[in-house]
Amino acid sequence: NGDDRNDEWFIRLDRPGFFDLVIYNRWGRIVYESKDHTKGWNGNHYESGEPCSEGVYVYILRINDFEGKAFEQQGDLTLIRD
C-alpha cells in the first residue's frame, strides 16, 4: 500500500551463484519472475504492472550456492492489501 512497511517480499541470500524465483497465482499463471536476488515482489504483475488480487500465491525458488550446490524450495505467501 506504499507505506514503506512490507511493501515488497524478498528472499534474502548472500551472493547466490544462480537465482530463479517464480511466483504463481492460484490458476498456475506466473505473476512474478526474477533472476535478481536483490529485487523483491511488490504484489504487482511483473509484465502488466497491475496489482495482483489478495490471496495465496505459490513460489518456487531455485538457487545454486557459492559452491555450486543446487537447491529448490517451494512455499506459499499471502498477499494482503490495506
DSSP file (Angstrom, degrees, kcal/mol; ACC not computed):
  #  RESIDUE AA STRUCTURE BP1 BP2  ACC     N-H-->O    O-->H-N    N-H-->O    O-->H-N    TCO  KAPPA ALPHA  PHI   PSI    X-CA   Y-CA   Z-CA
    1    1 A N              0   0    0      0, 0.0     6,-0.1     0, 0.0     5,-0.1   0.000 360.0 360.0 360.0   6.1    0.0    0.0    0.0
    2    2 A G        +     0   0    0      3,-0.1     4,-0.1     1,-0.1     5,-0.0   0.650 360.0 122.0  81.4  15.8    3.0    2.3   -0.2
    3    3 A D  S    S-     0   0    0      2,-0.3     3,-0.1     3,-0.0    -1,-0.1   0.311  82.8-114.0 -93.3  11.1    3.5    2.9    3.5
    4    4 A D  S    S+     0   0    0      1,-0.2     2,-0.5     2,-0.0     4,-0.0   0.644  85.7 111.3  65.9  17.0    7.1    1.5    3.4
    5    5 A R  S    S-     0   0    0      1,-0.1    -2,-0.3     2,-0.0    -1,-0.2  -0.968  97.5 -23.2-121.3 114.7    6.1   -1.4    5.6
    6    6 A N  S    S+     0   0    0     -2,-0.5    -1,-0.1     1,-0.1     3,-0.0   0.850  86.2 144.3  56.3  38.0    6.1   -4.8    4.0
    7    7 A D        +     0   0    0      1,-0.1     2,-0.3    -6,-0.1    -1,-0.1   0.656  66.0  33.3 -81.0 -15.4    5.7   -3.3    0.5
    8    8 A E  S    S-     0   0    0     35,-0.1     2,-0.6    34,-0.0    34,-0.2  -0.989  72.4-136.7-139.0 149.9    7.9   -5.9   -1.0
    9    9 A W  B     -A   41   0A   0     32,-2.6    32,-2.3    -2,-0.3     2,-0.3  -0.931  30.8-173.5-107.6 122.9    8.5   -9.6   -0.4
   10   10 A F        -     0   0    0     -2,-0.6     2,-0.6    30,-0.2    30,-0.1  -0.824  28.7-145.8-116.9 151.9   12.2  -10.6   -0.5
   11   11 A I        -     0   0    0     28,-0.3     2,-0.6    -2,-0.3    28,-0.1  -0.985  29.8-145.7-106.5 114.7   14.3  -13.8   -0.4
   12   12 A R        +     0   0    0     -2,-0.6     2,-0.3     2,-0.0    26,-0.1  -0.737  31.9 155.7 -90.3 119.8   17.4  -12.7    1.4
   13   13 A L        -     0   0    0     -2,-0.6     2,-0.9    24,-0.3    -2,-0.0  -0.982  43.2-121.9-140.1 150.1   20.5  -14.5    0.2
   14   14 A D  S    S-     0   0    0     -2,-0.3    52,-0.2     1,-0.2    -2,-0.0  -0.848  80.0 -45.4 -94.7 106.0   24.2  -13.8    0.2
   15   15 A R        -     0   0    0     -2,-0.9    -1,-0.2     1,-0.1     2,-0.1   0.850  69.5-158.7  42.4  65.5   25.5  -13.8   -3.4
   16   16 A P        -     0   0    0      0, 0.0    49,-0.2     0, 0.0     3,-0.1  -0.420  18.1-135.5 -67.2 148.4   23.9  -17.0   -4.9
   17   17 A G  S    S+     0   0    0     47,-2.2     2,-0.3     1,-0.3    48,-0.2   0.828  93.1  12.8 -71.4 -31.6   25.6  -18.4   -7.9
   18   18 A F  E    S-B   64   0B   0     46,-1.2    46,-1.8     2,-0.0     2,-0.4  -0.991  71.0-176.6-144.4 140.3   22.2  -18.9   -9.6
   19   19 A F  E     +B   63   0B   0     -2,-0.3     2,-0.3    16,-0.2    44,-0.2  -0.987   8.6 166.6-143.6 128.4   18.9  -17.5   -8.5
   20   20 A D  E     +B   62   0B   0     42,-2.1    42,-2.8    -2,-0.4     2,-0.5  -0.907   7.0 180.0-145.0 114.6   15.4  -18.1  -10.0
   21   21 A L  E     +BC  61  34B   0     13,-2.7    13,-2.3    -2,-0.3     2,-0.4  -0.968   1.8 179.7-118.1 127.0   12.2  -17.1   -8.2
   22   22 A V  E     -BC  60  33B   0     38,-2.2    38,-2.4    -2,-0.5     2,-0.4  -0.996   8.9-162.9-128.3 131.3    8.8  -17.7   -9.8
   23   23 A I  E     -BC  59  32B   0      9,-2.8     8,-2.9    -2,-0.4     9,-1.4  -0.959   9.8-164.9-116.5 132.1    5.5  -16.8   -8.1
   24   24 A Y  E     -BC  58  30B   0     34,-3.4    34,-1.9    -2,-0.4     6,-0.2  -0.850  13.5-133.0-115.9 147.5    2.2  -18.3   -9.4
   25   25 A N    >   -     0   0    0      4,-2.5     3,-2.0    -2,-0.3    32,-0.1  -0.280  46.5 -85.4 -84.3-177.3   -1.4  -17.4   -8.8
   26   26 A R  T 3  S+     0   0    0      1,-0.3    31,-0.1    30,-0.2    -1,-0.1   0.640 128.9  56.3 -69.1 -12.7   -4.0  -20.0   -7.9
   27   27 A W  T 3  S-     0   0    0      2,-0.1    -1,-0.3     0, 0.0     3,-0.1   0.333 120.1-106.6 -97.1   5.5   -4.6  -20.8  -11.5
   28   28 A G  S <  S+     0   0    0     -3,-2.0     2,-0.3     1,-0.3    -2,-0.1   0.614  73.7 139.6  82.3  12.6   -0.9  -21.6  -12.1
   29   29 A R        -     0   0    0      1,-0.1    -4,-2.5     2,-0.0     2,-0.3  -0.710  58.1-112.0 -91.0 141.6   -0.1  -18.5  -14.1
   30   30 A I  E     +C   24   0B   0     -2,-0.3    -6,-0.2    -6,-0.2     3,-0.1  -0.557  37.8 169.1 -73.5 127.8    3.1  -16.7  -13.4
   31   31 A V  E     +     0   0B   0     -8,-2.9    15,-2.6     1,-0.4     2,-0.3   0.549  69.8  18.7-110.5 -16.2    2.6  -13.3  -11.8
   32   32 A Y  E     +C   23   0B   0     -9,-1.4    -9,-2.8    13,-0.2    -1,-0.4  -0.980  58.4 172.8-155.1 141.2    6.3  -12.6  -10.9
   33   33 A E  E     +C   22   0B   0     -2,-0.3     2,-0.3   -11,-0.2   -11,-0.2  -0.972   8.7 168.2-149.6 135.2    9.7  -14.0  -12.1
   34   34 A S  E     -C   21   0B   0    -13,-2.3   -13,-2.7    -2,-0.3    -2,-0.0  -0.998  30.1-173.1-149.7 144.3   13.1  -12.8  -11.2
   35   35 A K  S    S+     0   0    0     -2,-0.3     2,-0.6   -15,-0.2   -16,-0.2   0.180  72.6  91.4-112.5  10.8   16.7  -13.9  -11.6
   36   36 A D    >   -     0   0    0      1,-0.1     3,-1.6   -15,-0.1   -16,-0.0  -0.927  59.7-162.1-112.3 110.4   18.0  -11.0   -9.5
   37   37 A H  T 3  S+     0   0    0     -2,-0.6   -24,-0.3     1,-0.3   -26,-0.2   0.566  87.1  64.6 -70.7  -7.1   18.2  -11.8   -5.7
   38   38 A T  T 3  S+     0   0    0    -26,-0.1     2,-0.3   -28,-0.1    -1,-0.3   0.515  90.2  79.3 -91.7  -5.6   18.3   -8.1   -4.8
   39   39 A K    <   -     0   0    0     -3,-1.6   -28,-0.3   -28,-0.1     2,-0.2  -0.811  63.1-158.7-106.3 144.9   14.8   -7.4   -6.1
   40   40 A G        -     0   0    0     -2,-0.3     2,-0.5   -30,-0.1   -30,-0.2  -0.710  25.9-101.3-114.8 168.1   11.5   -8.2   -4.3
   41   41 A W  B     -A    9   0A   0    -32,-2.3   -32,-2.6    -2,-0.2     4,-0.1  -0.782  23.6-166.9 -91.0 128.4    7.9   -8.7   -5.4
   42   42 A N        -     0   0    0     -2,-0.5    -1,-0.1   -34,-0.2     3,-0.1   0.302  52.3 -98.2 -97.8   8.4    5.7   -5.7   -4.8
   43   43 A G  S    S+     0   0    0      1,-0.3     9,-3.0   -34,-0.1     2,-0.3   0.505  89.1 115.3  88.7   4.8    2.4   -7.5   -5.3
   44   44 A N  B    S-E   51   0C   0      7,-0.3    -1,-0.3     1,-0.0    -2,-0.2  -0.759  78.0 -95.0-105.5 154.9    2.0   -6.4   -8.9
   45   45 A H     >  -     0   0    0      5,-3.2     4,-1.9    -2,-0.3   -13,-0.2  -0.483  33.2-133.8 -65.6 133.3    2.0   -8.5  -12.1
   46   46 A Y  T  4 S+     0   0    0    -15,-2.6    -1,-0.1    -2,-0.2   -14,-0.1   0.729  98.4  34.0 -67.7 -23.2    5.6   -8.5  -13.5
   47   47 A E  T  4 S+     0   0    0    -16,-0.2    -1,-0.2     3,-0.1   -16,-0.0   0.878 128.5  30.0 -95.9 -49.3    4.5   -7.8  -17.1
   48   48 A S  T  4 S-     0   0    0      2,-0.1    -2,-0.2     1,-0.0    -1,-0.0   0.753  88.9-136.8 -85.7 -24.5    1.5   -5.6  -16.8
   49   49 A G     <  +     0   0    0     -4,-1.9    -3,-0.1     1,-0.3     3,-0.1   0.443  55.6 141.8  79.2  -1.0    2.3   -3.8  -13.6
   50   50 A E        -     0   0    0     -6,-0.1    -5,-3.2     1,-0.1    -1,-0.3  -0.471  61.5 -99.6 -72.4 143.7   -1.3   -4.2  -12.5
   51   51 A P  B     -E   44   0C   0      0, 0.0    -7,-0.3     0, 0.0     2,-0.2  -0.405  36.1-128.5 -62.5 135.0   -1.9   -5.0   -8.8
   52   52 A C        -     0   0    0     -9,-3.0     3,-0.1    -2,-0.1     2,-0.1  -0.529  30.5-101.7 -78.8 152.9   -2.5   -8.7   -8.1
   53   53 A S        -     0   0    0     -2,-0.2    26,-0.2     1,-0.1    -1,-0.1  -0.355  42.3 -90.9 -74.1 156.4   -5.6   -9.6   -6.1
   54   54 A E  S    S+     0   0    0     24,-0.1     2,-0.3    -2,-0.1    26,-0.2  -0.299  79.4  83.6 -60.4 149.0   -5.4  -10.5   -2.5
   55   55 A G  E    S- D   0  79B   0     24,-1.8    24,-3.2    -3,-0.1     2,-0.4  -0.921  78.3 -41.6 148.1-171.5   -4.9  -14.2   -1.8
   56   56 A V  E     - D   0  78B   0     -2,-0.3     2,-0.3    22,-0.2    22,-0.2  -0.748  47.6-171.8 -95.0 135.1   -2.5  -17.1   -1.6
   57   57 A Y  E     - D   0  77B   0     20,-3.1    20,-2.5    -2,-0.4     2,-0.4  -0.925  15.1-136.6-124.9 149.5    0.4  -17.4   -4.1
   58   58 A V  E     -BD  24  76B   0    -34,-1.9   -34,-3.4    -2,-0.3     2,-0.4  -0.874  18.8-164.0-107.8 138.1    2.8  -20.2   -4.6
   59   59 A Y  E     -BD  23  75B   0     16,-2.6    16,-1.9    -2,-0.4     2,-0.4  -0.914  11.2-161.4-120.9 151.4    6.5  -19.7   -5.1
   60   60 A I  E     -BD  22  74B   0    -38,-2.4   -38,-2.2    -2,-0.4     2,-0.5  -0.995  11.8-167.5-127.1 124.0    9.3  -21.9   -6.4
   61   61 A L  E     -BD  21  73B   0     12,-3.2    12,-2.6    -2,-0.4     2,-0.5  -0.952   4.9-176.0-114.9 125.9   12.9  -20.8   -5.6
   62   62 A R  E     +BD  20  72B   0    -42,-2.8   -42,-2.1    -2,-0.5     2,-0.3  -0.988  14.7 161.6-121.7 127.6   15.8  -22.4   -7.3
   63   63 A I  E     -BD  19  71B   0      8,-2.3     8,-3.0    -2,-0.5     2,-0.4  -0.958  32.7-146.2-139.5 158.8   19.4  -21.4   -6.3
   64   64 A N  E     -BD  18  70B   0    -46,-1.8   -47,-2.2    -2,-0.3   -46,-1.2  -0.997  29.6-134.9-117.0 131.0   22.9  -22.6   -6.6
   65   65 A D    >   -     0   0    0      4,-2.5     3,-2.3    -2,-0.4   -50,-0.1  -0.141  37.5 -85.1 -76.5-178.5   25.0  -21.7   -3.6
   66   66 A F  T 3  S+     0   0    0      1,-0.3    -1,-0.1   -52,-0.2   -51,-0.0   0.660 131.7  53.4 -65.5 -14.6   28.5  -20.2   -3.8
   67   67 A E  T 3  S-     0   0    0      2,-0.1    -1,-0.3     0, 0.0    -2,-0.0   0.420 121.3-107.3 -95.6  -0.9   29.9  -23.8   -4.1
   68   68 A G    <   +     0   0    0     -3,-2.3     2,-0.3     1,-0.3    -2,-0.1   0.474  68.6 147.9  90.8   2.7   27.5  -24.6   -7.0
   69   69 A K        -     0   0    0      1,-0.1    -4,-2.5    -5,-0.0    -1,-0.3  -0.584  43.5-131.0 -75.3 129.8   25.2  -26.9   -5.0
   70   70 A A  E     -D   64   0B   0     -2,-0.3     2,-0.3    -6,-0.2    -6,-0.2  -0.599  26.8-179.8 -86.6 139.9   21.6  -26.7   -6.3
   71   71 A F  E     -D   63   0B   0     -8,-3.0    -8,-2.3    -2,-0.3     2,-0.4  -0.977   9.9-166.5-133.9 148.4   18.6  -26.2   -4.0
   72   72 A E  E     -D   62   0B   0     -2,-0.3     2,-0.4   -10,-0.2   -10,-0.2  -0.999   7.8-179.2-134.6 135.0   14.9  -25.9   -4.7
   73   73 A Q  E     -D   61   0B   0    -12,-2.6   -12,-3.2    -2,-0.4     2,-0.4  -0.996   5.5-167.6-133.5 139.2   12.3  -24.6   -2.2
   74   74 A Q  E     +D   60   0B   0     -2,-0.4     2,-0.3   -14,-0.2   -14,-0.2  -0.933  23.4 133.5-122.8 149.1    8.6  -24.3   -2.7
   75   75 A G  E     -D   59   0B   0    -16,-1.9   -16,-2.6    -2,-0.4     2,-0.3  -0.945  40.2-107.0-169.2-171.6    6.2  -22.5   -0.4
   76   76 A D  E     -D   58   0B   0     -2,-0.3     2,-0.3   -18,-0.2   -18,-0.2  -0.936  18.4-167.9-134.5 159.6    3.3  -20.1   -0.3
   77   77 A L  E     -D   57   0B   0    -20,-2.5   -20,-3.1    -2,-0.3     2,-0.5  -0.974  18.7-130.1-142.2 154.8    2.7  -16.5    0.7
   78   78 A T  E     -D   56   0B   0     -2,-0.3     2,-0.6   -22,-0.2   -22,-0.2  -0.933  13.0-148.2-113.0 125.3   -0.4  -14.5    1.3
   79   79 A L  E     +D   55   0B   0    -24,-3.2   -24,-1.8    -2,-0.5     2,-0.4  -0.821  20.8 177.6 -93.3 122.0   -0.9  -11.1   -0.3
   80   80 A I        -     0   0    0     -2,-0.6     2,-0.4   -26,-0.2    -2,-0.0  -0.989  11.2-160.2-125.0 132.6   -3.0   -8.7    1.8
   81   81 A R              0   0    0     -2,-0.4   -27,-0.1     1,-0.1    -2,-0.0  -0.938 360.0 360.0-114.7 135.2   -3.7   -5.1    0.8
   82   82 A D              0   0    0     -2,-0.4    -1,-0.1     0, 0.0    -2,-0.0   0.408 360.0 360.0 -95.9 360.0   -4.7   -2.4    3.3
